[in-house]
Amino acid sequence: MTSRNILKLVLGVVMVGLGVYIAVRPLFTHNAILTGARWLDMTFAFVFMLRGGMNVRSVLRARAANGR
């Protein structure tokens, strides 16, 4: 794996983790919001999980294409 793929994989995992944290945070903090509006929190969570998943998927596809 190249250093670029490793960076994409790490960033993807971090983004998914951050998205999950933002999404489930209201469950454990008695409906506290992070950004000032619930819809904005959920939008950030969705975008972070989507983009992180795309990063991870692209790295896994590139790895499979190389036969590793």
N, C-alpha and C positions, 0 to 999 in steps of 0.2 A: 504494500500500500504506500502511496506517495504521501508526502507531508500535507499536501493540499487535501487529500481524501481524509486523512486523520483529523485535520482541522475541521472539515465539514462534518465529520461524524461527531466530534466532541461538541461543536456548536449546535448540531441538531439535537443531541441528547439534552444539552443544557436548555435549549429553547422549549423542548417538549416538557421537561421538568418544571420550568418556570410557568408555562401555560397551565399545567395541571395544578400547580400551587395557587395561581391566581383564580382558577376555576373553583377549587374546593375550599379556599380560605374562608368564604362566608359561612360555611358549614361549621367551622370550629371557632369563629370569632363573633358569634351571635349577630350575623348579618352585617358585619362591618365591611365597608367598601374600601378599596385601595386607591382608586383614581378619582373618586368624587361622584361617580355615577355607576350604577349596576350594569347598565348596557355597555358602558365603556370597558368595565372589567371583563365582561364576557366576550366582547369583541377582541380585546387584547389576548385573552386566553385562547380563543379560537385561532387567531392569526399566528400566535406563537406555536401552538400545537401543529397547525397545518404546515407552516414553514419548516419547523423542526423535523416533522415527519417526511417532508419532501427531501430535506438534506440527507437524512438517514437512508431513505429509499434510493436516492441517487448513488450514494456510496456503495450500498449493497449491490445495486445493479452493475456498477462499474467493476466491482470485485468479481461478480459472477461472470461478466464478459471476459475478464482476463483469465478466468479458469482457476481462481484461487479460492 
